[in-house]
Amino acid sequence: MAYPQYNPYYQQPQQMPQQMVRTSEFIPVPNEDVARNYPVAPGSSINFKNENAPYIYTKTMGISQFDQPVFKRYKLVEEVSDLTIETPKQVEPINVSDYVKKHEFESFRSRLDKLEEEIQVLKEGV
C-alpha cells in the first residue's frame, strides 16, 4: 500500500462553508414594485423599507440559481405601551404646623386613656 508523501508546504484547499442567507440593513424604496424587482444575489436576503407606506419587505434568493425568490411584505403597526413614564412632580416643602408634635400627641393619648377608663367605670356601674 502506498502512502502519500508528506509535503510541509502543501496546504489543503480550504472548503467554503455552506452558504448562509445573509441579511442587510433596510434599503429605502418608494414602493413595493421597486423592492420586488431589486436584484438579489443567490444565498442572500435584502430588507426594504417603503418610504411612502407603513410596510417593510424582505426578498430572499435561494442558493441555487434555479430557486425562486421569496418575497414577504410586513405591515408596520405602532403599539402603544401600557407603561407610561411619569415626570417627577415638584416636591412641595412640608408645613410642620399642620402636624401634631410628639409631646402633644402623648398628652392627648393620656387624656383619651383616662376618658376610656371613666367610661368603663360608668358602664360597670349601670
Buried (B, 14 or more C-beta within 10 A) or exposed (E): EEEEEEEEEEEEEEEEEEEEEEEEEBBEBEBBEBBBEBEBEBBBBBBBBBEEEEBBBBBBBBEEEEEEBEBEEEEEEEEEEEEEEEEEEEEEEEEEEEEEEEEEEEEEEEEEEEEEEEEEEEEEEE
